Amino acid sequence: MRILVCKLRHHGDVLLSSPVFTALKNRYPDALIDAYIYRETHPMLDGHPAIQNYILLGKEKLPKWKKLWRDFKILRHIRKNKYDMVINLTEGDRGALAALVSKAKTRIGFDPEGSGMWGKSRCYTHIAKICPHPRHTVERQLDVLRNLQIFPRPEERELTFHIPSSAKSHAQTLLNGLNDFILIHPVSRWLFKCWPEDKMAALIDTLCQRGENIVLTSSPDKLELAMLERIQSKTKAPVLNLGGKSQLKELGALIEKSKLLITVDSVPLHISSALKAPVVALFGPTSEINWAPYRNPDARIVTQNMSCRPCYRPGCADSGKSDCLETLPLSAVLKAIDELLPVYTGVNSNSGF
């Protein structure tokens, strides 16, 4: 049996799809399961024991005819693989086309509800209705399997994030001998999710006054790197700035090594869930019900109870800044940290190296 799972979304979304592959492999142990994802998100699933092969779609800018040719070759490849089952975990058209072209006996996707290309629902043999109530993204994706009468057991719902030994070694090199530290990832692809820079700097200074070592991380994105530099310029205490220096696997190794991760609604909090690493996650315009740390007993969420949130807007009235984060007090974040740190202070519980 051959199965293709399509998840053409961002990094965190792809990691949150990892239990789908686990549940499928347990249900069909002899099946060959492939993943159709964006090339940049490959590290999120690379090393998953249930996945046989990857079909990777690049996001580079190409002339229109080259994009069409690239898409045609991928669809032809999918057709030649003769899948028995194709699962589309998004509402996107590409996954629906992959299902249609595959001619698989079982083709399932979410109810398009009139969105996307014309006739999308006809691409599937099974339609998974979307739950109208707020629900964690992991459970929402597992609903596709439930539609097929596959009900994952609790242990099958765990996230999977593999960290190779080479990534652990490189992370250790970046740390330059530092073993006891708090990792702070204050940035996101969408900056409106971020806590104000002056408050983040004040948090760093407070933690340093307590004797903590601070390590900062971010992606290589220029906006994120600039934000890290501004935060560092506002702090009085020295910090180790590793912004843009770690790939996703190395970031996972740093999270595993740290005594605590402090972050916003971004990829690191999902990696911490997979690793069961202690984390304090700050939420603003986005929903902690949908995107909170998943099945992680050492996670704390810091947010404010406002009637307008979650609004998913890029700042209040699209201003780029959100009142729910601008007014989030330092004391609330410190309270969450204090609930976790007594367990870990002085003990390097995550001996990943």
C-alpha angles and dihedrals in degrees: 000000000000123000130187121197117194119204110161100172141101127301099270093046091053093050090050089057092062095097089060090065092046093052092046093051092049091050094044105026094174095048124113106227122197130187125219106202142139113282093237091058095052094104090062092067102020108124095023103149094219097056119088103181140000130225104202125200117200122221096203119132111262136166112270094253092052091051091051091049091048092050091047092053092050092049090048090051090051091050092050092051090066097215118200092204133024121188122192111199095188137055090241125127096231093064091046091052090049089054093048096046093046092064087210116172090235118041119168136177142148120286104270090209091210096310128122127015122000115271095013094146089061089065089073138065090200129037121202112209116224115242107245093215128076110274137168113269092237092057092043091057092046087058087077089063092044088057086060091050092256107132110186118224117235093258091052091060095068117118118246123215117164119207114195120216090247090061091050090050093050092048090053089053091051090052090055094212097321109139107161111059148124115237117218121191101179099170140077138189084254108052094200086076091063130103114240113280096234091054092048089050090050090051091052092050091048092051092046090052087057089057098259124144114227128210120188124205138180140153120274089260110131094227092052093047091050090051091052091051092051091050091049091049090056095052124090095202125073117255134183106245111203094165111156093358100100130065119217095271091049089048088055090051090051091050091049091050097046125092090223139002121215114191147140128244095305144110097287093064090057091048089052089054091054090049095040087232121160112263141173110205124195117210129191127153094001127077121261087197091064100033109023123129104288124230091338113138091191095060128108125189121210118197143125129255102237126157091229098056137130091035099147088214121140091249130322108317086355090294095138092245128081124214091213089064099032090059097037102122126231089231091064092055093046090051091056091047091051090055090060108029099065087066094050106028110118092005122095093208095167100066095174093150 
